[in-house]
């Protein structure tokens, strides 16, 4: 299998899906990465845990509707252009 732009798009979609399905109450809070875990004081730089939690929350918010459209397009191309 050659490394193409299409395979890069598929890999990025798999990573976005993996991040998007991480549920905060079911999984992240049990690991210690809940939204209330990374609260710092005023003027302090957020730690790596708080930054990753914000990244996960942002990916889930931004890619909520767009993700399903991209999945439909990729399934279409996989089905008709093997």
Backbone as JSON Lines, residues from 0, in Angstrom:
{"i":0,"aa":"X","n":[0.84,-1.18,0.0],"ca":[0.0,0.0,0.0],"c":[0.88,1.24,0.0]}
{"i":1,"aa":"X","n":[0.62,2.1,-0.92],"ca":[1.42,3.3,-1.08],"c":[0.93,4.39,-0.12]}
{"i":2,"aa":"X","n":[1.83,5.27,0.22],"ca":[1.5,6.39,1.1],"c":[0.98,7.52,0.21]}
{"i":3,"aa":"X","n":[-0.32,7.77,0.28],"ca":[-0.94,8.8,-0.55],"c":[-1.68,9.79,0.34]}
{"i":4,"aa":"X","n":[-2.2,10.81,-0.3],"ca":[-2.98,11.8,0.42],"c":[-4.27,11.18,0.97]}
{"i":5,"aa":"X","n":[-4.81,10.24,0.22],"ca":[-6.02,9.56,0.66],"c":[-5.77,8.72,1.92]}
{"i":6,"aa":"X","n":[-4.65,8.02,1.97],"ca":[-4.33,7.23,3.17],"c":[-4.03,8.14,4.35]}
{"i":7,"aa":"X","n":[-3.45,9.29,4.1],"ca":[-3.23,10.27,5.17],"c":[-4.56,10.81,5.7]}
{"i":8,"aa":"X","n":[-5.52,11.04,4.8],"ca":[-6.85,11.48,5.22],"c":[-7.55,10.41,6.05]}
{"i":9,"aa":"X","n":[-7.42,9.15,5.65],"ca":[-8.02,8.06,6.42],"c":[-7.4,7.95,7.81]}
{"i":10,"aa":"X","n":[-6.09,8.06,7.89],"ca":[-5.41,7.97,9.19],"c":[-5.82,9.13,10.1]}
{"i":11,"aa":"X","n":[-5.92,10.32,9.55],"ca":[-6.33,11.46,10.38],"c":[-7.77,11.32,10.83]}
{"i":12,"aa":"X","n":[-8.63,10.75,9.98],"ca":[-10.01,10.52,10.38],"c":[-10.1,9.49,11.5]}
{"i":13,"aa":"X","n":[-9.28,8.46,11.44],"ca":[-9.27,7.46,12.51],"c":[-8.82,8.08,13.83]}
{"i":14,"aa":"X","n":[-7.84,8.96,13.78],"ca":[-7.36,9.6,15.01],"c":[-8.42,10.55,15.57]}
{"i":15,"aa":"X","n":[-9.08,11.31,14.7],"ca":[-10.15,12.21,15.15],"c":[-11.3,11.42,15.75]}
{"i":16,"aa":"X","n":[-11.65,10.29,15.13],"ca":[-12.7,9.44,15.69],"c":[-12.31,8.9,17.05]}
{"i":17,"aa":"X","n":[-11.06,8.5,17.19],"ca":[-10.6,7.97,18.47],"c":[-10.67,9.02,19.57]}
{"i":18,"aa":"X","n":[-10.34,10.25,19.23],"ca":[-10.41,11.33,20.22],"c":[-11.86,11.7,20.51]}
{"i":19,"aa":"X","n":[-12.7,11.66,19.47],"ca":[-14.09,12.1,19.63],"c":[-14.92,11.14,20.47]}
{"i":20,"aa":"X","n":[-14.56,9.87,20.5],"ca":[-15.38,8.92,21.25],"c":[-14.98,8.84,22.71]}
{"i":21,"aa":"X","n":[-13.95,9.54,23.13],"ca":[-13.57,9.53,24.54],"c":[-14.61,10.31,25.34]}
{"i":22,"aa":"X","n":[-15.41,9.62,26.08],"ca":[-16.46,10.25,26.86],"c":[-15.87,10.73,28.18]}
{"i":23,"aa":"X","n":[-16.22,11.94,28.57],"ca":[-15.58,12.55,29.73],"c":[-15.96,11.88,31.04]}
{"i":24,"aa":"X","n":[-17.25,11.6,31.23],"ca":[-17.67,10.99,32.49],"c":[-17.33,9.51,32.55]}
{"i":25,"aa":"X","n":[-17.4,8.83,31.43],"ca":[-17.2,7.38,31.44],"c":[-15.74,6.96,31.45]}
{"i":26,"aa":"X","n":[-14.9,7.68,30.73],"ca":[-13.52,7.25,30.6],"c":[-12.52,8.23,31.19]}
{"i":27,"aa":"X","n":[-12.59,9.48,30.79],"ca":[-11.56,10.44,31.16],"c":[-11.53,10.73,32.65]}
{"i":28,"aa":"X","n":[-12.68,10.78,33.3],"ca":[-12.7,11.08,34.72],"c":[-12.12,9.92,35.53]}
{"i":29,"aa":"X","n":[-12.29,8.68,35.07],"ca":[-11.72,7.52,35.76],"c":[-10.21,7.49,35.66]}
{"i":30,"aa":"X","n":[-9.68,8.06,34.58],"ca":[-8.24,8.11,34.4],"c":[-7.63,9.31,35.12]}
{"i":31,"aa":"X","n":[-8.47,10.26,35.5],"ca":[-7.99,11.46,36.18],"c":[-7.86,12.64,35.25]}
{"i":32,"aa":"X","n":[-8.52,12.58,34.09],"ca":[-8.43,13.65,33.1],"c":[-9.77,14.34,32.93]}
{"i":33,"aa":"X","n":[-10.56,14.43,33.97],"ca":[-11.85,15.11,33.89],"c":[-11.67,16.61,33.73]}
{"i":34,"aa":"X","n":[-12.76,17.29,33.43],"ca":[-12.68,18.73,33.21],"c":[-12.35,19.49,34.5]}
{"i":35,"aa":"X","n":[-12.71,18.96,35.65],"ca":[-12.43,19.64,36.9],"c":[-11.05,19.31,37.46]}
{"i":36,"aa":"X","n":[-10.3,18.45,36.8],"ca":[-8.99,18.04,37.31],"c":[-7.9,19.07,37.02]}
{"i":37,"aa":"X","n":[-8.02,19.81,35.91],"ca":[-6.92,20.67,35.5],"c":[-7.11,22.14,35.79]}
{"i":38,"aa":"X","n":[-7.88,22.5,36.8],"ca":[-8.14,23.9,37.1],"c":[-6.95,24.48,37.85]}
{"i":39,"aa":"X","n":[-6.4,25.54,37.29],"ca":[-5.26,26.19,37.93],"c":[-5.64,27.57,38.43]}
{"i":40,"aa":"X","n":[-4.68,28.25,39.0],"ca":[-4.93,29.59,39.51],"c":[-4.81,30.64,38.42]}
{"i":41,"aa":"X","n":[-5.13,31.87,38.78],"ca":[-5.06,32.97,37.83],"c":[-3.61,33.29,37.51]}
{"i":42,"aa":"X","n":[-3.29,33.41,36.24],"ca":[-1.95,33.76,35.82],"c":[-1.01,32.58,35.68]}
{"i":43,"aa":"X","n":[-1.45,31.39,36.06],"ca":[-0.6,30.21,35.93],"c":[-0.76,29.6,34.55]}
{"i":44,"aa":"X","n":[0.32,29.06,34.05],"ca":[0.25,28.35,32.77],"c":[-0.41,26.99,33.01]}
{"i":45,"aa":"X","n":[-1.34,26.6,32.14],"ca":[-1.97,25.28,32.32],"c":[-0.97,24.17,32.04]}
{"i":46,"aa":"X","n":[-1.08,23.1,32.78],"ca":[-0.18,21.97,32.61],"c":[-0.53,21.18,31.36]}
{"i":47,"aa":"X","n":[0.29,20.16,31.1],"ca":[0.09,19.36,29.89],"c":[-1.23,18.59,29.97]}
{"i":48,"aa":"X","n":[-1.62,18.17,31.16],"ca":[-2.89,17.43,31.32],"c":[-4.07,18.34,30.99]}
{"i":49,"aa":"X","n":[-4.05,19.57,31.45],"ca":[-5.13,20.5,31.17],"c":[-5.17,20.87,29.69]}
{"i":50,"aa":"X","n":[-4.02,20.99,29.07],"ca":[-3.97,21.3,27.64],"c":[-4.52,20.16,26.8]}
{"i":51,"aa":"X","n":[-4.17,18.92,27.16],"ca":[-4.69,17.77,26.42],"c":[-6.19,17.61,26.63]}
{"i":52,"aa":"X","n":[-6.66,17.87,27.83],"ca":[-8.1,17.8,28.08],"c":[-8.84,18.85,27.26]}
{"i":53,"aa":"X","n":[-8.3,20.06,27.18],"ca":[-8.91,21.1,26.36],"c":[-8.87,20.74,24.88]}
{"i":54,"aa":"X","n":[-7.78,20.1,24.43],"ca":[-7.68,19.67,23.03],"c":[-8.74,18.61,22.72]}
{"i":55,"aa":"X","n":[-8.92,17.65,23.6],"ca":[-9.93,16.61,23.4],"c":[-11.32,17.23,23.34]}
{"i":56,"aa":"X","n":[-11.62,18.14,24.25],"ca":[-12.92,18.8,24.27],"c":[-13.13,19.64,23.02]}
{"i":57,"aa":"X","n":[-12.09,20.3,22.54],"ca":[-12.21,21.13,21.34],"c":[-12.42,20.28,20.1]}
{"i":58,"aa":"X","n":[-11.71,19.16,20.0],"ca":[-11.89,18.28,18.84],"c":[-13.3,17.73,18.82]}
{"i":59,"aa":"X","n":[-13.82,17.33,19.97],"ca":[-15.19,16.82,20.01],"c":[-16.18,17.89,19.6]}
{"i":60,"aa":"X","n":[-15.96,19.13,20.01],"ca":[-16.9,20.21,19.7],"c":[-16.85,20.59,18.23]}
{"i":61,"aa":"X","n":[-15.66,20.77,17.7],"ca":[-15.51,21.26,16.34],"c":[-15.88,20.21,15.3]}
{"i":62,"aa":"X","n":[-15.51,18.97,15.53],"ca":[-15.72,17.93,14.53],"c":[-17.03,17.17,14.7]}
{"i":63,"aa":"X","n":[-17.96,17.68,15.46],"ca":[-19.2,16.96,15.73],"c":[-19.98,16.68,14.45]}
{"i":64,"aa":"X","n":[-20.26,17.67,13.64],"ca":[-21.03,17.46,12.42],"c":[-20.18,17.14,11.21]}
{"i":65,"aa":"X","n":[-19.01,17.71,11.17],"ca":[-18.14,17.52,10.01],"c":[-17.61,16.1,9.91]}
{"i":66,"aa":"X","n":[-17.47,15.45,11.04],"ca":[-16.91,14.11,11.07],"c":[-17.79,13.12,10.32]}
{"i":67,"aa":"X","n":[-19.09,13.21,10.49],"ca":[-19.99,12.28,9.81],"c":[-19.98,12.5,8.3]}
{"i":68,"aa":"X","n":[-19.87,13.73,7.86],"ca":[-19.8,14.02,6.42],"c":[-18.52,13.45,5.84]}
{"i":69,"aa":"X","n":[-17.41,13.61,6.51],"ca":[-16.14,13.07,6.03],"c":[-16.18,11.55,5.99]}
{"i":70,"aa":"X","n":[-16.8,10.92,6.98],"ca":[-16.9,9.46,7.0],"c":[-17.73,8.98,5.82]}
{"i":71,"aa":"X","n":[-18.83,9.65,5.51],"ca":[-19.66,9.26,4.37],"c":[-18.89,9.39,3.06]}
{"i":72,"aa":"X","n":[-18.11,10.44,2.91],"ca":[-17.31,10.62,1.7],"c":[-16.26,9.53,1.57]}
{"i":73,"aa":"X","n":[-15.6,9.18,2.65],"ca":[-14.56,8.15,2.6],"c":[-15.18,6.78,2.31]}
{"i":74,"aa":"X","n":[-16.32,6.48,2.91],"ca":[-16.99,5.21,2.61],"c":[-17.41,5.16,1.15]}
{"i":75,"aa":"X","n":[-17.89,6.27,0.61],"ca":[-18.25,6.34,-0.8],"c":[-17.04,6.03,-1.69]}
{"i":76,"aa":"X","n":[-15.91,6.66,-1.41],"ca":[-14.72,6.42,-2.22],"c":[-14.2,5.0,-2.05]}
{"i":77,"aa":"X","n":[-14.28,4.45,-0.86],"ca":[-13.84,3.06,-0.66],"c":[-14.74,2.07,-1.39]}
{"i":78,"aa":"X","n":[-16.01,2.37,-1.46],"ca":[-16.95,1.46,-2.1],"c":[-16.85,1.51,-3.63]}
{"i":79,"aa":"X","n":[-16.78,2.71,-4.19],"ca":[-16.8,2.85,-5.64],"c":[-15.41,2.89,-6.3]}
{"i":80,"aa":"X","n":[-14.38,3.21,-5.55],"ca":[-13.02,3.26,-6.1],"c":[-12.08,2.46,-5.22]}
{"i":81,"aa":"X","n":[-12.11,1.12,-5.35],"ca":[-11.27,0.29,-4.44],"c":[-9.82,0.38,-4.69]}
